Amino acid sequence: MTNIKKVFALLLAMSMIFVTGCNNKSEFVPQLYDWSMPSFIEADDSTEINLPTSTTSERSISEEIEKIFKQLCSFYGIEKATPEIRQVTADDFLSYTGGTKMDGCYLNNIIYVLDTVDLQNTHSLHIVVHELLHYLSDNGENRGFRYKTSEGNTLTYFFNEGTTDYLASEFVNANVDTPYDYQRILAKQLSVIVGEEEFRKAYFTSNIDLIRDLFNSNISDIFPGTSCEGVELDSFETFVCNFNSLWTLGNLIDEDSSFFIYQTSLFSCLEEEVFYIASTTGNLQKVKSIFSSFCMQDYELDKDFANEFFNYEYLMAI
């Protein structure tokens, strides 16, 4: 396990120390909602951006991806025209991302794919499917669960990325390491709470109100909303903006380790809310099982180590 994965896994396990669980809504006493750091994510959706499409490969990858696209549509019961697919060199991707390696991306209704991508590789396949899902969920106004305030602030950027990654992993039938590992798990937890079929339908129809209403009708009296940059947020909007902050804090930790405690607190706050709402809908045990599997299997934490330092068994018995 890489050092980054170890730190991330420990953060997740530490977050569980503060969670107060329940089997009855009235018994739940939140311990963490006295600190939050909501943030907006400004996503660049400019229609003027296009990547160059030079390629040094004689291979045409479009037919392979079109086949995957048809399988994806069938898997999720969606009908949509095949997207335009363009091949891109590694250098072109590096120039666009500022040095980040990519197998693919989605911009302006176009799927850009690395001209040397190996679609037999599970990780590369997952990335391409992730980008195809962005296209499938784009209705021209919103993309999946992404939406903006009247001020133009993107609220649900990483919630949408986590959901997209979760649905990609369901199609590929494998969990692969991506930048959205925890975001993917949280989306899986919420799909159980909402109902998997309804959750998927909401994603592909950009029906964020289904998730927002569920949160606000169940948690607003326990986890009230706040404000960010002068914009008033309801309970759900506060949740997803705190979710955005996980990414921001993760980047800051690389520069200053003192931000570690803030990210730990934020993990705890988010999981407390998820556990609480799961308890109100009768899905607490399933949601805890997903989290347990993520910590103990996906990240391979030693159980004795987790018990000694994090009271893991006690917490999972709540």
N, C-alpha and C positions, 0 to 999 in steps of 0.2 A: 504494500500500500504506500502511495506517495505521501510525503510530508503534508502536502496540501490536503489530501483526503483525510489524513489522520486528524489534522486540526479541525477540519469541517465536521468530522464525525464526533469529535470531542465536544465541539460547540453544540451539536444536536443533543448529545447525551446530557450535557450540563443544563440545557434548556428544560429538561424534564424535571429537574430538582424542584422547581418552583410551581409545577402544575398541581392544582388541587382538583381532583376528579370527583365524579359523582354518578350515581345511578338515578338521581332525581333532580330535576331542575332547581327546586327550591333549596337543595343542599349545597349548591355550588357557591363558593365564596372566592371570587378572583383575587389573586395576590399581586398581580403585576401591572395592572392598568393605571399606574401612576407615572409612567414614563413612556414617551413615544417620540418618534422622529420621522414624521411623514415627509415624503419628498415626491416631486413630480419627475417624470423622465421625459425629456424632450426628444421624441423620435423623429428622425429625418425621413419624411415621406415625400420629399420633393419629387415632382414628376419630371424634373429636369435632369435627374441623375440617371446616367446609363453607363454601364461598364463597357470598355472596349471589348471587341469580340475576336481579337486575333488568336490564332491557335497554331501550334506547331504539330498537332496530331492529325493523322489522316483518318483516324477513327471517328465515326459519327455515332454519338451517344444518344441522339434524340429518340431513336426507335426503342432503345432499352428503357428510357425514362417514360416514354409514352405507354409502354406496356405496364410499368409499375403504376403509373397514374390511373390507368383503367382498373387495375386490381384494387387500388386505394378507393376509388369511387364505389366500386362494388362492395368493398368491405364496410364502408360507412353509409352506403345507400344514398350517395350524392350524385347528381347529374350536373356536369359542367363541361364546357368545351375544353379541349386539350390546350394547355398554355403554350406560348412560344418558348422554345428552349434554345439557349445560346451557350456555346462552349467558350470557356475563358481559360487563359493560361495562369499558372501559379503566380507569375510576376504581376499580372493584372490584378489579381485578387489582393496580393500583398500591397500594391499601390493604393487600392481602394480602402483597405482596412487599416492601413498604417502599420503593417507588419504582422497581422494575425493571419495564420493559415486557415483556409476555408476549402470545403468541398463543394459548397453551393450557397446561393442566397436568392432571395426573392425581392425584386424591385420592379414597380410599375407594370405589373401583370406579366413580367418576364421571369422565367427561372434561369438563373445563371449557374452553370455547373463546370467544375474543374475538368479540363479536357482529358486528364489522366485518371479521373476518379475510378475506383474499383468498386463496382456495385455488388460484387460478391463478398466484400468486406462489410460486416454488420454495422460497424460504426459509420462508414461512408453512406451506406444505404439509409441508415437512420437520419442522417443529416439531409439527404435529398428528400426523403419523405416528409421531414419537418418543413422544408421549404414548400413542397407541394401542398401541404396542409394550410400554409399561409395563403396560398393562392385559392384553394378551395373555400376558405372561410372569408375571403375578401368580397364584400358585396358592393364595393365601390365607395361606400361611405365609412364603414367600419371594417375592421379585420378581426374576426373571432370575438374575443372578449375585450378588445381594445376600444376605448372611447375617450373622448376629451370633454373637459368642462367648457362652458361658454367662453371662458378666458383663453381656451386653446391649450390647456395643460393636459398631457396624457396621464391618466390615472392608473391604468391597469397594464402597463407595458410588460412587466415581468410575470404578472398573473397570466397573461395571455401566452407568453413564451413558455411558461411551465405547462399550461394546458396543451399547447401544441406539441411539446416534447413528450408529454404523457400519451397523447393519442398516437404519436409516431411510434413510441415503444410498444403500444398495444398492437399496432399493425405489424411491426417487425418481429414482435414476440420475443423481445430481449431488452434488458436494461443495459445501456451503454453509458460510459462516462461522457457527460457533456457539461457545459457551463451551468446548466439548469437542473442539476441533480435534485437539489432540495425543492426547487420550484415544481419539478415534476411530481415529487411525492406529495406535496401539498395539494396539487391539482387532483391527484388520485384520491386523497382523503375527501376532498370536496365532492368528487364524483360519487363516492359512496353515500355521502350525506344527502345530496340532491337526488340521487338515482342515476345510474350510469347512462341509461338511454336518454333521459331528460337533459342531463349534463351535456352529452354530445350534441343533441339537437339544439340546445341553447348556443353552443359554440359555433355551429355551422350557420346559424341564423342571426348571429350577433345579438342574442337576447340576454344581455347582461342583467336586465331587470330581474330575471328569474333568480339569479344568485344574490343580487343586491337586496331584493325583497325578503329573501330567506334570512339573510343576516339581520337586516334592520327590524324585522318582526320578532326575532328571537333574542337579540343581544343588545339592542339599543339602550335598554334600561340598566344593563350590567356593564357594557362597554360603550360609553357614549362617544359621539364624534368629536372632532377637534377642528383645527384650521391649519392651513398651510399656505404661506405666502399671501395671507389675506383672504384666501378662499375657504369658505365654510365647507366642511366635509361631514357626511353622515357616518354611521358606524362602519358600513361596508367600505366606503371610500377611504376612511382612516386606515382600515385593515390593509387594503391593497397598496396604499401609499407607504405604509410601514414596510410592506413587502418589497416595494421598490428600494427602500433604504438598505435592505440587506446587501444588495449589490454594491451600493455606494460605500457602505462600511467595509465590505470585503476588499475593495480597492484601497481604502484608506489604511487598513491594517497592514498592507504591504509597505506603507510608508511610515506608519506609527503604530506600534503594537498596543498602545494604550486604548485604541478603539476596539480592541478585542472584547472588553467587558460590555461595551454598548451593543455589539452584535449579539453577544450571548443573551443579554436582556431582551433584545428584540426577538430572537428566536423563541424565547420563553413566552413572551407576550403573544406572538402569533399562534404558537401551539396551544396555549391556554384558551384562546378564543375558539380554535378549531375543535378542541376537546369539549368545550362548553356547548357549542352549537350541535355537536354530534350527540351529546347527552340529551338534548331537547328533542332530537328526532329519532332516538333509539338506535343510533349507530356507533356508540362510543367504543364498544369492544372491537368492531371492525376497523375503526380509525386507529385505535391503539395498536392493533395487529400490524397495520401497514407501517406505522412508525417503528415498531419493534423490529420488523423485518428489515427495514431500511438501515437501522443502526447495527443490528446483530448479524445480518447476512450480507447485505450489500456492502457494508463498510467493515465487516468482520471484526467488530469489537470483541475482545475476550470477555466472556461473561463474568468471570471472577474479578477482572479489572473493573468492569462496569459496575459491579455490585459494591466493590470496595470503595470506589471513588464517587459513584453516582447513585447508590441505592436503587439500582435499576429494577430488581425484582419487586421491591416494595412499590415503586412508582407504577409499574405495569400491573400491579394487583389492585390499583385504586378502583 
